[in-house]
Amino acid sequence: MKKQRPVNLQLNTISFPPAAISSILHRVTGVALFFALIFVIWAWAVSVSSAEGFDMVVECMNGVLGKLIAIGTVSAFIYHLLGGLRHMVMDMGHWEEMQSGNNSARIIIGLWIVLTVLVGVVVW
């Protein structure tokens, strides 16, 4: 057994490779989508309850907070979808090498940022 272990592990000094960042982001966006469902289900329930409820949801969605929630939810969905497709390709035996895995992670993260900016421009 190796006896030399780090005494004080500083998490802010650890450098993760792009593939690890991509995997962590995939998990985080999955959790974010779960919590975004709370808002979505509330908005659906209130909007179908009455005409006044529908008007209230429309007013909320046209406000700054509603737009930020919409952009965040769509952004999480986009990344989770792209990350899921990347994982599916990897499950089929592609992009399993270190370099191609890191390159695919960089491409997915870059594509996510571009698509999120486009969604933000369209929603705002």
CNS distance restraints for C-alpha pairs under 8 A (distance, minus, plus):
assign (resid  10 and name CA) (resid  14 and name CA) 7.23 0.50 0.50
assign (resid  16 and name CA) (resid  20 and name CA) 6.03 0.50 0.50
assign (resid  16 and name CA) (resid  21 and name CA) 6.43 0.50 0.50
assign (resid  17 and name CA) (resid  21 and name CA) 6.48 0.50 0.50
assign (resid  17 and name CA) (resid 102 and name CA) 7.06 0.50 0.50
assign (resid  18 and name CA) (resid  22 and name CA) 6.03 0.50 0.50
assign (resid  18 and name CA) (resid 102 and name CA) 5.27 0.50 0.50
assign (resid  18 and name CA) (resid 103 and name CA) 7.85 0.50 0.50
assign (resid  18 and name CA) (resid 105 and name CA) 5.72 0.50 0.50
assign (resid  18 and name CA) (resid 106 and name CA) 6.25 0.50 0.50
assign (resid  19 and name CA) (resid  23 and name CA) 6.21 0.50 0.50
assign (resid  19 and name CA) (resid 101 and name CA) 6.09 0.50 0.50
assign (resid  19 and name CA) (resid 102 and name CA) 4.96 0.50 0.50
assign (resid  19 and name CA) (resid 104 and name CA) 7.93 0.50 0.50
assign (resid  19 and name CA) (resid 105 and name CA) 5.28 0.50 0.50
assign (resid  19 and name CA) (resid 106 and name CA) 7.86 0.50 0.50
assign (resid  20 and name CA) (resid  24 and name CA) 6.15 0.50 0.50
assign (resid  21 and name CA) (resid  25 and name CA) 6.05 0.50 0.50
assign (resid  22 and name CA) (resid  26 and name CA) 6.16 0.50 0.50
assign (resid  22 and name CA) (resid  83 and name CA) 7.16 0.50 0.50
assign (resid  22 and name CA) (resid 105 and name CA) 5.67 0.50 0.50
assign (resid  22 and name CA) (resid 108 and name CA) 7.90 0.50 0.50
assign (resid  22 and name CA) (resid 109 and name CA) 7.11 0.50 0.50
assign (resid  23 and name CA) (resid  27 and name CA) 6.53 0.50 0.50
assign (resid  23 and name CA) (resid  83 and name CA) 7.57 0.50 0.50
assign (resid  24 and name CA) (resid  28 and name CA) 6.20 0.50 0.50
assign (resid  25 and name CA) (resid  29 and name CA) 5.96 0.50 0.50
assign (resid  25 and name CA) (resid  79 and name CA) 7.87 0.50 0.50
assign (resid  26 and name CA) (resid  30 and name CA) 6.27 0.50 0.50
assign (resid  26 and name CA) (resid  79 and name CA) 6.90 0.50 0.50
assign (resid  26 and name CA) (resid  80 and name CA) 5.39 0.50 0.50
assign (resid  26 and name CA) (resid  83 and name CA) 5.77 0.50 0.50
assign (resid  26 and name CA) (resid  84 and name CA) 7.46 0.50 0.50
assign (resid  27 and name CA) (resid  31 and name CA) 6.46 0.50 0.50
assign (resid  27 and name CA) (resid  80 and name CA) 7.97 0.50 0.50
assign (resid  28 and name CA) (resid  32 and name CA) 6.17 0.50 0.50
assign (resid  29 and name CA) (resid  33 and name CA) 6.01 0.50 0.50
assign (resid  29 and name CA) (resid  76 and name CA) 4.99 0.50 0.50
assign (resid  29 and name CA) (resid  77 and name CA) 7.14 0.50 0.50
assign (resid  29 and name CA) (resid  79 and name CA) 6.98 0.50 0.50
assign (resid  29 and name CA) (resid  80 and name CA) 5.80 0.50 0.50
assign (resid  30 and name CA) (resid  34 and name CA) 6.39 0.50 0.50
assign (resid  30 and name CA) (resid  76 and name CA) 7.50 0.50 0.50
assign (resid  30 and name CA) (resid  80 and name CA) 6.38 0.50 0.50
assign (resid  31 and name CA) (resid  35 and name CA) 6.50 0.50 0.50
assign (resid  32 and name CA) (resid  36 and name CA) 6.03 0.50 0.50
assign (resid  32 and name CA) (resid  73 and name CA) 7.64 0.50 0.50
assign (resid  32 and name CA) (resid  76 and name CA) 6.77 0.50 0.50
assign (resid  33 and name CA) (resid  37 and name CA) 6.30 0.50 0.50
assign (resid  33 and name CA) (resid  73 and name CA) 6.58 0.50 0.50
assign (resid  33 and name CA) (resid  76 and name CA) 6.44 0.50 0.50
assign (resid  33 and name CA) (resid  77 and name CA) 6.78 0.50 0.50
assign (resid  34 and name CA) (resid  38 and name CA) 7.50 0.50 0.50
assign (resid  35 and name CA) (resid  39 and name CA) 7.59 0.50 0.50
assign (resid  36 and name CA) (resid  40 and name CA) 6.37 0.50 0.50
assign (resid  36 and name CA) (resid  73 and name CA) 6.27 0.50 0.50
assign (resid  37 and name CA) (resid  41 and name CA) 5.81 0.50 0.50
assign (resid  38 and name CA) (resid  42 and name CA) 6.17 0.50 0.50
assign (resid  39 and name CA) (resid  43 and name CA) 6.08 0.50 0.50
assign (resid  40 and name CA) (resid  44 and name CA) 6.16 0.50 0.50
assign (resid  41 and name CA) (resid  45 and name CA) 6.05 0.50 0.50
assign (resid  42 and name CA) (resid  46 and name CA) 6.09 0.50 0.50
assign (resid  43 and name CA) (resid  47 and name CA) 5.88 0.50 0.50
assign (resid  43 and name CA) (resid  57 and name CA) 6.13 0.50 0.50
assign (resid  44 and name CA) (resid  48 and name CA) 6.25 0.50 0.50
assign (resid  45 and name CA) (resid  49 and name CA) 6.28 0.50 0.50
assign (resid  46 and name CA) (resid  50 and name CA) 7.34 0.50 0.50
assign (resid  46 and name CA) (resid  53 and name CA) 5.15 0.50 0.50
assign (resid  46 and name CA) (resid  54 and name CA) 6.56 0.50 0.50
assign (resid  46 and name CA) (resid  57 and name CA) 7.14 0.50 0.50
assign (resid  47 and name CA) (resid  51 and name CA) 7.33 0.50 0.50
assign (resid  47 and name CA) (resid  53 and name CA) 4.91 0.50 0.50
assign (resid  47 and name CA) (resid  54 and name CA) 3.83 0.50 0.50
assign (resid  47 and name CA) (resid  55 and name CA) 7.46 0.50 0.50
assign (resid  47 and name CA) (resid  56 and name CA) 7.68 0.50 0.50
assign (resid  47 and name CA) (resid  57 and name CA) 6.10 0.50 0.50
assign (resid  48 and name CA) (resid  53 and name CA) 7.14 0.50 0.50
assign (resid  48 and name CA) (resid  54 and name CA) 6.51 0.50 0.50
assign (resid  49 and name CA) (resid  53 and name CA) 6.16 0.50 0.50
assign (resid  49 and name CA) (resid  54 and name CA) 7.54 0.50 0.50
assign (resid  50 and name CA) (resid  54 and name CA) 6.28 0.50 0.50
assign (resid  51 and name CA) (resid  55 and name CA) 6.25 0.50 0.50
assign (resid  52 and name CA) (resid  56 and name CA) 6.15 0.50 0.50
assign (resid  53 and name CA) (resid  57 and name CA) 6.28 0.50 0.50
assign (resid  54 and name CA) (resid  58 and name CA) 6.22 0.50 0.50
assign (resid  55 and name CA) (resid  59 and name CA) 6.10 0.50 0.50
assign (resid  56 and name CA) (resid  60 and name CA) 6.14 0.50 0.50
assign (resid  57 and name CA) (resid  61 and name CA) 6.06 0.50 0.50
assign (resid  58 and name CA) (resid  62 and name CA) 6.14 0.50 0.50
assign (resid  59 and name CA) (resid  63 and name CA) 6.43 0.50 0.50
assign (resid  60 and name CA) (resid  65 and name CA) 7.50 0.50 0.50
assign (resid  60 and name CA) (resid  66 and name CA) 5.48 0.50 0.50
assign (resid  61 and name CA) (resid  65 and name CA) 7.49 0.50 0.50
assign (resid  61 and name CA) (resid  66 and name CA) 4.13 0.50 0.50
assign (resid  61 and name CA) (resid  67 and name CA) 5.85 0.50 0.50
assign (resid  61 and name CA) (resid  70 and name CA) 7.77 0.50 0.50
assign (resid  62 and name CA) (resid  66 and name CA) 6.20 0.50 0.50
assign (resid  62 and name CA) (resid  67 and name CA) 6.42 0.50 0.50
assign (resid  63 and name CA) (resid  67 and name CA) 6.25 0.50 0.50
assign (resid  64 and name CA) (resid  68 and name CA) 6.19 0.50 0.50
assign (resid  65 and name CA) (resid  69 and name CA) 6.13 0.50 0.50
assign (resid  66 and name CA) (resid  70 and name CA) 6.09 0.50 0.50
assign (resid  67 and name CA) (resid  71 and name CA) 6.04 0.50 0.50
assign (resid  67 and name CA) (resid 123 and name CA) 6.81 0.50 0.50
assign (resid  67 and name CA) (resid 124 and name CA) 6.86 0.50 0.50
assign (resid  68 and name CA) (resid  72 and name CA) 5.96 0.50 0.50
assign (resid  69 and name CA) (resid  73 and name CA) 5.97 0.50 0.50
assign (resid  70 and name CA) (resid  74 and name CA) 6.10 0.50 0.50
assign (resid  71 and name CA) (resid  75 and name CA) 5.88 0.50 0.50
assign (resid  71 and name CA) (resid 116 and name CA) 7.50 0.50 0.50
assign (resid  71 and name CA) (resid 119 and name CA) 6.68 0.50 0.50
assign (resid  71 and name CA) (resid 120 and name CA) 6.00 0.50 0.50
assign (resid  71 and name CA) (resid 123 and name CA) 7.16 0.50 0.50
assign (resid  72 and name CA) (resid  76 and name CA) 6.06 0.50 0.50
assign (resid  73 and name CA) (resid  77 and name CA) 6.16 0.50 0.50
assign (resid  74 and name CA) (resid  78 and name CA) 6.06 0.50 0.50
assign (resid  74 and name CA) (resid 116 and name CA) 7.79 0.50 0.50
assign (resid  74 and name CA) (resid 119 and name CA) 7.73 0.50 0.50
assign (resid  75 and name CA) (resid  79 and name CA) 6.28 0.50 0.50
assign (resid  75 and name CA) (resid 112 and name CA) 7.52 0.50 0.50
assign (resid  75 and name CA) (resid 115 and name CA) 7.83 0.50 0.50
assign (resid  75 and name CA) (resid 116 and name CA) 5.42 0.50 0.50
assign (resid  75 and name CA) (resid 119 and name CA) 7.78 0.50 0.50
assign (resid  76 and name CA) (resid  80 and name CA) 5.99 0.50 0.50
assign (resid  77 and name CA) (resid  81 and name CA) 5.98 0.50 0.50
assign (resid  78 and name CA) (resid  82 and name CA) 6.14 0.50 0.50
assign (resid  78 and name CA) (resid 112 and name CA) 6.63 0.50 0.50
assign (resid  78 and name CA) (resid 115 and name CA) 7.73 0.50 0.50
assign (resid  78 and name CA) (resid 116 and name CA) 7.80 0.50 0.50
assign (resid  79 and name CA) (resid  83 and name CA) 5.82 0.50 0.50
assign (resid  79 and name CA) (resid 108 and name CA) 7.75 0.50 0.50
assign (resid  79 and name CA) (resid 109 and name CA) 7.69 0.50 0.50
assign (resid  79 and name CA) (resid 112 and name CA) 5.69 0.50 0.50
assign (resid  80 and name CA) (resid  84 and name CA) 5.87 0.50 0.50
assign (resid  81 and name CA) (resid  85 and name CA) 6.19 0.50 0.50
assign (resid  82 and name CA) (resid  86 and name CA) 6.20 0.50 0.50
assign (resid  82 and name CA) (resid 108 and name CA) 6.40 0.50 0.50
assign (resid  82 and name CA) (resid 112 and name CA) 7.65 0.50 0.50
assign (resid  83 and name CA) (resid  87 and name CA) 6.18 0.50 0.50
assign (resid  83 and name CA) (resid 108 and name CA) 6.89 0.50 0.50
assign (resid  84 and name CA) (resid  88 and name CA) 6.14 0.50 0.50
assign (resid  85 and name CA) (resid  89 and name CA) 6.26 0.50 0.50
assign (resid  86 and name CA) (resid  90 and name CA) 6.25 0.50 0.50
assign (resid  86 and name CA) (resid 104 and name CA) 7.43 0.50 0.50
assign (resid  86 and name CA) (resid 105 and name CA) 7.99 0.50 0.50
assign (resid  86 and name CA) (resid 108 and name CA) 7.82 0.50 0.50
assign (resid  87 and name CA) (resid  91 and name CA) 6.08 0.50 0.50
assign (resid  88 and name CA) (resid  92 and name CA) 6.42 0.50 0.50
assign (resid  89 and name CA) (resid  93 and name CA) 6.82 0.50 0.50
assign (resid  89 and name CA) (resid  94 and name CA) 5.85 0.50 0.50
assign (resid  89 and name CA) (resid  95 and name CA) 7.33 0.50 0.50
assign (resid  90 and name CA) (resid  94 and name CA) 4.89 0.50 0.50
assign (resid  90 and name CA) (resid  95 and name CA) 5.58 0.50 0.50
assign (resid  90 and name CA) (resid  96 and name CA) 5.99 0.50 0.50
assign (resid  95 and name CA) (resid 100 and name CA) 4.94 0.50 0.50
assign (resid  95 and name CA) (resid 101 and name CA) 4.90 0.50 0.50
assign (resid  95 and name CA) (resid 104 and name CA) 7.18 0.50 0.50
assign (resid  96 and name CA) (resid 100 and name CA) 6.78 0.50 0.50
assign (resid  96 and name CA) (resid 101 and name CA) 5.70 0.50 0.50
assign (resid  97 and name CA) (resid 101 and name CA) 5.80 0.50 0.50
assign (resid  98 and name CA) (resid 102 and name CA) 6.16 0.50 0.50
assign (resid  99 and name CA) (resid 103 and name CA) 6.10 0.50 0.50
assign (resid 100 and name CA) (resid 104 and name CA) 6.00 0.50 0.50
assign (resid 101 and name CA) (resid 105 and name CA) 6.20 0.50 0.50
assign (resid 102 and name CA) (resid 106 and name CA) 6.22 0.50 0.50
assign (resid 103 and name CA) (resid 107 and name CA) 6.20 0.50 0.50
assign (resid 104 and name CA) (resid 108 and name CA) 6.12 0.50 0.50
assign (resid 105 and name CA) (resid 109 and name CA) 6.15 0.50 0.50
assign (resid 106 and name CA) (resid 110 and name CA) 6.03 0.50 0.50
assign (resid 107 and name CA) (resid 111 and name CA) 5.96 0.50 0.50
assign (resid 108 and name CA) (resid 112 and name CA) 6.01 0.50 0.50
assign (resid 109 and name CA) (resid 113 and name CA) 6.30 0.50 0.50
assign (resid 110 and name CA) (resid 114 and name CA) 6.33 0.50 0.50
assign (resid 111 and name CA) (resid 115 and name CA) 6.08 0.50 0.50
assign (resid 112 and name CA) (resid 116 and name CA) 5.96 0.50 0.50
assign (resid 113 and name CA) (resid 117 and name CA) 6.23 0.50 0.50
assign (resid 114 and name CA) (resid 118 and name CA) 6.32 0.50 0.50
assign (resid 115 and name CA) (resid 119 and name CA) 6.14 0.50 0.50
assign (resid 116 and name CA) (resid 120 and name CA) 6.07 0.50 0.50
assign (resid 117 and name CA) (resid 121 and name CA) 6.20 0.50 0.50
assign (resid 118 and name CA) (resid 122 and name CA) 6.24 0.50 0.50
assign (resid 119 and name CA) (resid 123 and name CA) 5.97 0.50 0.50
assign (resid 120 and name CA) (resid 124 and name CA) 5.77 0.50 0.50
